[in-house]
């Protein structure tokens, strides 16, 4: 399945290049907008930290978005091509098949992340890169947690089909705002303190964003639970989410198979 997805990507080089350009346009839009509203005379270190907040939060958002879209809509693509039922009749592991769908895009996301750090580090005069090893561990568990959300969305896609696009768009926007992917959590507190305390603190994705960029910037996490506690939350999220997500996916998939709608266009 991983080889198949990589082969598909290789057959559409223009779309591949367009995705690459689109990612950098999105980062540049938020980065330069943030710098434009930075008061004159702001120390260079603060500007670098602001750039790091944008880029490192975006990296988490990038992995989350690609995981949601790739797992869910690769299932939808198989439905429209009429090949999903054939794949399910094969002896291949179903969970391996789901994970393999996102393997190629995760490799691509990792490459994009490295280039983004290098490119925008050059724009703002270098981004802080502290505690890289621990930050990568946090990123690994975060991606594992995102897989669980992707499994759930794959099941929802089987059930809702094209309508699921509205759901994933709404979900992306929700995490984009309330997990503070492009701005510090302090900005949400300025809007209203209850946004962080009532919403952001209850989202595991928020802790993935907070811990990842706090480690790389080398500052205390903003959500206030302490670095150790927030790392534990991310690790538990990474361990529990795939299990729960796959259980929900299997329930929806079994229901679709009984109803005869698994491969239905």
C-alpha positions as CSV (number, residue, x, y, z in Angstrom):
1,X,0.0,0.0,0.0
2,X,2.9,2.4,0.8
3,X,4.5,1.6,-2.6
4,X,1.1,2.2,-4.3
5,X,0.7,5.6,-2.7
6,X,4.3,6.7,-3.6
7,X,3.7,5.5,-7.2
8,X,0.5,7.6,-7.3
9,X,2.3,10.7,-6.1
10,X,5.0,10.2,-8.7
11,X,2.4,10.2,-11.5
12,X,1.2,13.7,-10.7
13,X,4.4,15.8,-10.5
14,X,2.6,19.2,-11.1
15,X,0.2,18.5,-8.2
16,X,3.1,17.5,-6.1
17,X,5.0,20.8,-6.8
18,X,1.8,22.8,-6.3
19,X,1.4,21.3,-2.8
20,X,5.0,22.2,-2.0
21,X,4.5,25.8,-3.1
22,X,1.1,26.1,-1.3
23,X,2.7,25.0,2.0
24,X,5.3,27.8,1.8
25,X,2.7,30.4,0.8
26,X,0.6,29.5,3.9
27,X,3.6,29.7,6.2
28,X,4.8,33.0,4.6
29,X,1.4,34.5,4.9
30,X,1.2,34.0,8.7
31,X,4.8,34.7,9.3
32,X,5.0,38.0,7.5
33,X,1.6,39.0,8.9
34,X,2.9,38.4,12.4
35,X,6.1,40.3,11.7
36,X,4.1,43.2,10.2
37,X,2.2,43.6,13.5
38,X,5.3,43.3,15.6
39,X,6.0,46.7,17.2
40,X,9.0,48.7,15.8
41,X,12.2,48.2,17.8
42,X,11.3,44.7,18.9
43,X,14.5,42.8,19.8
44,X,15.7,40.3,17.2
45,X,15.4,37.4,19.7
46,X,11.7,38.1,20.1
47,X,11.2,38.2,16.4
48,X,13.0,34.8,16.1
49,X,10.8,33.4,18.8
50,X,7.7,34.7,17.0
51,X,8.9,33.0,13.8
52,X,9.5,29.8,15.7
53,X,6.0,29.9,17.2
54,X,4.5,30.1,13.7
55,X,6.7,27.5,12.0
56,X,6.8,24.9,14.8
57,X,3.0,25.1,15.3
58,X,2.6,24.8,11.6
59,X,4.6,21.6,11.6
60,X,2.2,20.0,14.0
61,X,-0.7,21.2,12.0
62,X,0.9,19.9,8.8
63,X,1.1,16.4,10.1
64,X,-2.4,16.5,11.6
65,X,-4.0,17.8,8.3
66,X,-2.2,15.4,6.1
67,X,-3.1,12.5,8.4
68,X,-6.8,13.4,8.4
69,X,-7.0,13.9,4.6
70,X,-4.8,11.0,3.5
71,X,-6.3,8.2,5.6
72,X,-9.9,9.3,5.2
73,X,-9.9,10.3,1.5
74,X,-7.7,7.5,0.3
75,X,-10.6,5.3,1.5
76,X,-12.9,7.5,-0.4
77,X,-10.7,7.3,-3.5
78,X,-10.8,3.5,-3.3
79,X,-14.6,3.7,-3.1
80,X,-14.9,5.9,-6.2
81,X,-12.5,3.6,-8.2
82,X,-14.4,0.5,-7.1
83,X,-11.3,-1.2,-5.6
84,X,-12.1,-0.9,-1.8
85,X,-14.0,-4.2,-1.6
86,X,-11.2,-6.0,-3.5
87,X,-8.7,-4.7,-1.0
88,X,-10.8,-5.8,1.9
89,X,-11.1,-9.3,0.5
90,X,-7.3,-9.6,0.4
91,X,-5.5,-11.3,3.4
92,X,-3.6,-8.1,4.2
93,X,-3.8,-6.7,7.7
94,X,-6.5,-4.0,7.8
95,X,-4.7,-1.8,10.4
96,X,-1.5,-2.1,8.4
97,X,-3.4,-1.0,5.3
98,X,-4.7,2.1,7.0
99,X,-1.3,3.1,8.4
100,X,0.4,2.4,5.1
101,X,-1.9,4.9,3.4
102,X,-0.4,7.8,5.3
103,X,3.3,6.6,5.2
104,X,4.2,8.4,2.0
105,X,2.6,11.7,3.0
106,X,4.3,11.5,6.4
107,X,7.7,11.2,4.7
108,X,6.8,14.2,2.5
109,X,5.6,16.2,5.6
110,X,8.9,15.5,7.3
111,X,10.9,16.8,4.3
112,X,8.7,19.9,4.1
113,X,9.2,20.5,7.8
114,X,13.0,20.4,7.5
115,X,12.9,22.8,4.5
116,X,10.5,25.1,6.3
117,X,12.7,25.4,9.3
118,X,15.8,26.1,7.1
119,X,14.0,28.6,4.8
120,X,12.2,30.7,7.5
121,X,15.2,30.5,9.7
122,X,17.0,32.4,7.0
123,X,14.1,34.9,6.8
124,X,14.2,35.8,10.6
125,X,17.9,35.2,11.1
126,X,17.7,31.7,12.5
127,X,15.1,29.8,14.5
128,X,15.9,28.4,18.0
129,X,16.5,24.6,17.9
130,X,16.9,23.3,21.5
131,X,16.1,19.9,22.9
132,X,15.7,18.5,19.4
133,X,15.8,14.8,20.5
134,X,13.0,15.1,23.0
135,X,11.0,17.3,20.6
136,X,11.2,14.5,18.0
137,X,10.0,12.0,20.5
138,X,7.0,14.3,21.3
139,X,6.4,14.7,17.5
140,X,6.4,10.9,17.1
141,X,3.8,10.3,19.8
142,X,1.8,13.3,18.4
143,X,1.7,11.6,15.0
144,X,0.6,8.4,16.6
145,X,-2.2,10.2,18.3
146,X,-3.2,11.9,15.0
147,X,-3.4,8.4,13.4
148,X,-6.2,7.6,15.9
149,X,-8.1,10.7,14.8
150,X,-7.4,9.7,11.2
151,X,-8.9,6.2,11.8
152,X,-12.1,7.7,13.2
153,X,-12.3,10.1,10.2
154,X,-11.8,7.1,7.8
155,X,-14.8,5.4,9.4
156,X,-16.8,8.6,9.1
157,X,-15.8,8.8,5.4
158,X,-17.1,5.3,4.8
159,X,-20.4,6.4,6.3
160,X,-20.8,10.0,5.0
161,X,-18.8,9.7,1.7
162,X,-18.4,13.2,0.0
163,X,-20.1,15.0,2.9
164,X,-17.1,14.1,5.1
165,X,-15.1,16.8,3.3
166,X,-17.1,19.4,5.2
167,X,-16.4,17.7,8.5
168,X,-12.6,17.5,7.9
169,X,-12.5,21.2,6.8
170,X,-14.4,22.2,10.0
171,X,-12.1,20.0,12.1
172,X,-9.0,21.5,10.6
173,X,-10.3,25.0,11.3
174,X,-11.2,24.1,14.8
175,X,-7.8,22.8,15.7
176,X,-6.1,25.6,13.8
177,X,-7.8,28.2,16.1
178,X,-8.2,26.4,19.5
179,X,-4.9,24.6,19.4
180,X,-3.1,27.9,18.6
181,X,-1.1,26.4,15.7
182,X,0.0,29.8,14.2
183,X,0.1,32.0,17.3
184,X,0.8,31.7,21.0
185,X,-1.9,30.7,23.4
186,X,-1.5,34.1,25.0
187,X,-3.2,35.5,21.9
188,X,-6.3,33.4,22.7
189,X,-6.2,34.5,26.3
190,X,-6.3,38.1,25.2
191,X,-9.5,37.4,23.2
192,X,-11.0,35.7,26.3
193,X,-9.4,33.6,29.1
194,X,-12.2,31.0,28.9
195,X,-11.1,30.0,25.4
196,X,-7.9,28.5,26.7
197,X,-9.3,27.2,30.0
198,X,-12.6,26.0,28.6
199,X,-11.5,24.6,25.2
200,X,-7.8,24.5,24.4
201,X,-6.8,22.7,27.7
202,X,-9.2,19.8,26.8
203,X,-7.6,19.1,23.4
204,X,-4.7,16.7,23.3
205,X,-3.6,18.4,20.1
206,X,-3.0,21.6,22.0
207,X,-0.5,19.9,24.2
208,X,1.3,18.5,21.2
209,X,1.6,22.0,19.8
210,X,2.6,23.5,23.2
211,X,5.2,20.9,24.2
212,X,6.8,20.6,20.7
213,X,7.5,24.3,20.2
214,X,8.2,25.0,23.9
215,X,11.0,22.3,23.8
216,X,12.5,23.7,20.6
217,X,12.3,27.3,21.8
218,X,13.4,26.3,25.2
219,X,10.8,28.0,27.3
220,X,8.1,26.9,29.8
221,X,4.9,25.6,28.1
222,X,2.0,28.1,27.9
223,X,-0.8,25.8,29.1
224,X,0.6,25.9,32.6
225,X,0.7,22.2,33.6
226,X,4.5,22.0,33.4
227,X,6.7,20.3,30.9
228,X,6.7,16.9,32.4
229,X,2.9,16.7,32.8
230,X,2.3,17.9,29.3
231,X,4.7,15.4,27.8
232,X,2.9,12.6,29.7
233,X,-0.4,13.8,28.2
234,X,1.1,13.7,24.7
235,X,2.5,10.2,25.3
236,X,-0.8,8.9,26.6
237,X,-2.5,10.5,23.6
238,X,-0.1,8.7,21.3
239,X,-0.7,5.3,22.9
240,X,-4.4,5.4,23.5
241,X,-5.7,7.3,20.4
242,X,-4.8,4.7,17.8
243,X,-6.4,2.0,19.8
244,X,-9.7,3.9,20.3
245,X,-9.6,5.3,16.8
246,X,-9.2,1.8,15.2
247,X,-11.9,0.4,17.4
248,X,-14.4,3.1,16.2
249,X,-13.3,2.6,12.6
250,X,-13.9,-1.2,12.8
251,X,-17.4,-0.7,14.3
252,X,-18.3,1.6,11.4
253,X,-16.6,-0.6,8.8
254,X,-18.4,-3.7,10.1
255,X,-21.8,-1.9,10.0
256,X,-21.1,-0.8,6.4
257,X,-20.2,-4.4,5.4
258,X,-23.4,-5.7,6.9
259,X,-25.4,-3.1,5.1
260,X,-23.5,-3.7,1.8
261,X,-22.4,-0.1,1.5
262,X,-18.6,-0.5,2.0
263,X,-17.7,0.0,-1.6
264,X,-20.8,2.0,-2.5
265,X,-20.1,5.2,-4.5
